[in-house]
Amino acid sequence: MPAFVAFESTVIAHGLPYPQNVKTALRLETIARTAGAEPRTIGIVGGEVIVGLTESQILHLAQAEDVRKVSLRDLPVATAQQLDGATTVAATMHLAHRHGIGVMATGGIGGVHRGARFDVSADLDALARLPMTVVCSGAKAILDLPTTREVLETRGVTVAGYQTDEMPAFYSRSSGLPVDARCETPEDVAALVQARRRLDLSGAVLVTVPVPEDAALPREAVEPAIAQALDEAETLNLRSAEVTPFLLSRLRDLAGDDALWANVALLENNAHIAGLIAKALEAPRGA
């Protein structure tokens, strides 16, 4: 059976500016193929769930107005009302799992928002429930990282560090937060995933990969921009799905091109590693 890697589409519609969003989405697919896996970028076009967007569909989601950010609660709305939708990590996991895809790559997962006790991403519930392998660079830097890490532990998600002992902090390589296991190779990750399967554990293995060193931003350089963006979001009284796209956009404005290139670099690196992991999971045992 071919090895597959799923990609979310919020990075296309709400994560990166045009035309970088299109270039990056297509580049991620190429990188996954080079690593030995078949990419499947997931999104919704005119109410139809597409598991494997075409280049023209990616271009459409990158440029169209009113592309809905689609998490789990929004899936029936987008399909019933024939909307265009960009899937979050949670929605992508759900749709990938339904189509037999066990590995997905993203930039950063959602989590617990800073200072907002009940603003918690559905990504965390999806990670607790779906037996997927999700490759990321930790949670988005705009979030409350220690609390997000605690929630992952409480919900039984195994957090692996890919060649690291610490959970990365998206743009930055270190958060000071420990992982549950360090994995040096794709085969190490595959062994961890297979062990969870044998133990009949629900939920995901979250593989956290540091941003490449030459693109990383020091945490102390990013934090002032995050604080300012959070203050602005509070002033505008933004809530729920509005918050993350606004914060990421403002963070790029405040931190400059370095933030954009760090984001692209970690996405590309994660796509490569996810492809290698998917291939390792499909390899015959003992091969």
DRENGUDREN-972070 format. One record per residue (C-alpha): residue in one letter; x, y, z. Coordinates in steps of 0.1 Angstrom, whole numbers, padded with zeros to 4 digits, always signed. Last residue first. Layout:
! residues N
AXYZ ...
! end
This chain:
! residues 287
A+0128-0046+0064 G+0121-0063+0097 R+0085-0052+0097 P+0074-0045+0062 A+0076-0008+0053 E+0043+0011+0055 L+0051+0029+0087 A+0086+0038+0075 K+0072+0054+0043 A+0048+0075+0064 I+0076+0085+0087 L+0098+0096+0057 G+0069+0116+0043 A+0063+0132+0076 I+0099+0142+0079 H+0099+0159+0045 A+0066+0177+0051 N+0079+0188+0085 N+0110+0204+0069 E+0089+0222+0044 L+0065+0236+0070 L+0094+0246+0092 A+0110+0265+0065 V+0078+0283+0054 N+0071+0295+0089 A+0107+0306+0095 W+0105+0325+0062 L+0073+0343+0072 A+0087+0352+0107 D+0119+0365+0092 D+0099+0386+0068 G+0089+0410+0095 A+0083+0405+0132 L+0055+0430+0135 D+0037+0423+0102 R+0042+0386+0104 L+0029+0387+0140 R-0001+0407+0128 S-0010+0380+0103 L-0005+0352+0128 L-0026+0370+0154 F-0054+0378+0130 P-0056+0342+0117 T-0056+0329+0152 V-0083+0351+0167 E-0111+0351+0142 A-0120+0314+0148 S-0129+0320+0184 R-0131+0357+0195 L-0119+0391+0185 N-0127+0420+0208 L-0108+0445+0187 T-0089+0457+0218 E-0083+0420+0228 A-0068+0413+0193 E-0046+0444+0196 D-0033+0433+0230 L-0025+0398+0216 A-0007+0413+0187 Q+0015+0434+0210 A+0023+0405+0232 I+0032+0383+0202 A+0055+0410+0189 P+0072+0413+0222 E+0076+0375+0224 V+0093+0369+0191 A+0128+0383+0198 E+0130+0367+0232 R+0120+0334+0216 P+0150+0335+0193 L+0139+0330+0156 A+0148+0298+0137 A+0155+0299+0100 D+0192+0286+0100 E+0183+0262+0128 P+0156+0244+0109 V+0123+0246+0129 P+0123+0220+0156 V+0102+0188+0150 T+0074+0177+0172 V+0058+0143+0165 L+0024+0141+0181 V+0014+0104+0184 A-0024+0104+0183 G-0054+0091+0201 S-0068+0058+0211 L-0046+0032+0228 D-0051-0004+0217 L-0017-0014+0232 R-0006-0029+0199 R-0015+0004+0182 R+0004+0025+0207 A+0035+0002+0201 Q+0031+0007+0163 V+0032+0044+0167 L+0064+0043+0188 A+0081+0019+0164 A+0072+0042+0135 V+0087+0071+0153 D+0120+0052+0158 E+0119+0042+0121 P+0116+0078+0111 T+0149+0084+0130 E+0162+0100+0162 C+0131+0098+0183 R+0131+0114+0218 A+0102+0103+0241 D+0077+0120+0263 V+0087+0156+0253 P+0098+0182+0278 L+0088+0219+0278 G+0117+0244+0279 S+0102+0259+0247 S+0131+0254+0223 R+0136+0256+0185 S+0118+0289+0180 Y+0093+0298+0152 F+0070+0270+0164 A+0079+0266+0201 P+0097+0232+0200 M+0089+0205+0225 E+0122+0196+0242 D+0144+0166+0241 T+0151+0169+0203 Q+0160+0147+0174 Y+0123+0144+0166 G+0106+0150+0199 A+0077+0127+0206 V+0045+0137+0224 T+0022+0108+0232 V-0013+0121+0236 G-0030+0108+0267 R-0056+0136+0272 T-0039+0148+0304 E-0005+0150+0287 L-0018+0170+0258 V-0036+0193+0282 E-0004+0198+0301 R+0015+0208+0269 T-0013+0233+0260 T-0009+0248+0295 P+0028+0252+0291 L+0025+0266+0255 D-0001+0293+0261 L-0006+0301+0224 I+0009+0327+0201 A+0038+0304+0193 K+0016+0279+0175 A+0019+0245+0191 G+0048+0222+0184 S+0067+0222+0152 C+0044+0196+0136 V+0041+0160+0125 V+0008+0143+0134 T+0006+0106+0135 M-0031+0096+0137 P-0051+0074+0160 L-0079+0099+0165 R-0094+0108+0199 A-0069+0127+0220 L-0054+0145+0189 A-0089+0154+0178 D-0097+0168+0213 L-0065+0189+0212 D-0072+0202+0177 A-0106+0215+0188 S-0087+0245+0201 V-0092+0258+0236 D-0106+0293+0243 F-0120+0284+0278 R-0093+0299+0300 A-0084+0327+0277 G-0053+0344+0291 R-0031+0328+0264 H-0050+0305+0240 V-0050+0268+0247 G-0040+0247+0217 G-0038+0247+0180 I-0012+0227+0162 G+0018+0241+0144 G+0031+0239+0109 T+0013+0208+0096 A+0020+0173+0085 M-0004+0143+0085 V+0000+0106+0088 G-0026+0078+0091 I-0045+0082+0058 G-0074+0056+0056 H-0099+0080+0041 R-0119+0085+0073 H-0086+0092+0091 A-0077+0119+0066 L-0111+0135+0070 H-0109+0136+0108 M-0073+0147+0109 T-0080+0174+0084 A-0109+0187+0105 A-0087+0188+0137 V-0057+0203+0119 T-0078+0230+0104 T-0096+0227+0070 A-0100+0255+0045 G-0136+0258+0033 D-0155+0269+0002 L-0192+0267+0010 Q-0219+0244-0003 Q-0243+0252+0026 A-0246+0215+0036 T-0208+0209+0031 A-0196+0240+0049 V-0221+0237+0078 P-0215+0199+0082 L-0177+0205+0085 D-0179+0236+0108 R-0180+0218+0141 L-0149+0199+0132 S-0129+0229+0122 V-0134+0248+0089 K-0120+0283+0084 R-0145+0295+0058 V-0132+0308+0025 D-0150+0341+0022 E-0130+0355-0008 A-0111+0332-0031 Q-0074+0336-0038 A-0056+0307-0020 L-0087+0285-0020 H-0089+0288-0058 L-0051+0283-0063 I-0054+0251-0043 Q-0083+0240-0064 S-0063+0247-0096 E-0034+0226-0083 T-0057+0198-0075 L-0068+0191-0040 G-0062+0156-0027 V-0090+0146-0002 I-0116+0170-0015 V-0148+0175+0006 E-0174+0191-0016 G-0193+0221-0003 G-0183+0244-0032 V-0146+0234-0026 I-0136+0219+0007 G-0100+0211+0016 I-0075+0184+0021 T-0040+0182+0006 R-0031+0146-0001 P+0005+0139-0006 E+0019+0105-0018 A+0049+0094+0002 G+0086+0085-0007 A+0105+0115+0007 T+0105+0131-0028 R+0068+0128-0029 A+0064+0146+0004 I+0087+0174-0008 T+0067+0178-0040 E+0035+0181-0020 L+0050+0206+0004 R+0062+0227-0026 L+0027+0229-0040 A+0013+0243-0007 T+0043+0266-0004 K+0040+0281-0038 V+0003+0286-0033 N+0006+0302+0001 Q+0035+0324-0010 P+0013+0340-0037 Y-0006+0351-0016 P-0001+0355+0021 L+0003+0325+0045 G-0020+0311+0072 H-0056+0318+0063 A-0064+0303+0029 I-0034+0282+0022 V-0023+0275+0058 T-0059+0266+0065 S-0055+0239+0039 E-0043+0209+0060 F-0019+0184+0046 A-0023+0146+0046 V+0007+0122+0040 F+0002+0089+0023 A+0024+0057+0020 P+0013+0035-0008 M+0000+0000+0000 
! end
